[in-house]
Amino acid sequence: MVRGDLAARDFTAFWLRDGQVAAAMNVNQWDDGDALKALVDGGVTVTADQLRTADLATLV
């Protein structure tokens, strides 16, 4: 799923497997890097809606 604006090239893409973030890629969203790494490495269970709307740091 994608969070942000693809056309503006300002987004984060997430790949989910069994409710966990298996991978993430951010484009021009520099402040989310640490949270993305923690989500991928931590095996956190999340929903696509949470990834779309929540402050990512609160999900870790």
N, C-alpha and C positions, 0 to 999 in steps of 0.2 A: 504494500500500500504506500501511497505517497502523501506526505505532509508538506504543504507549501504551494508554490506557484511554479509549475514546470515552464510555462512560457517566459517567465521572468528569470528563469535559471536560478531560483532561490527556493530550494526544497531539500527534503530528506526522504529517501526511499528505504522502506523496511521490507525484509523478507521474513515471514513468520513460518515456524514449523511447530505444530502441536501447541500453539498459543505462546510460544517463546520467540524472541527476536533471534533469528539465526544469523542475520547479517543486516548491515545498515550502511548507507552511503549518503553523505551530506554534500550539498553543492551550495556554496556561498552562505552557509549557516554556521559560522565559526564558533559560536558560543555553545553549541550542542555536542562538541566532540567528546568531552569526558563522559557525559551522560550516555551517549551512544555506545562507547566502549564498555561502560558498566552494564548496560542492558544486554549487549551481545555476550559478554564474558560471564555475566551473573546468572544466566538461565532464568530470568524474571518472566513470570507468566503475565501477559498483558492482552488486551483486546485491541483490535484495529481502531476502535473509537477512542480509546485512551491515548494511543499513539498520535492520533489525528488532533486531539484537543488539549491534552494535559501538558503541563510543564514537564519535560522529560526527566529532569532531575528528581522530581517527586515520585517517579516510577521505580527508581533504583532502590 
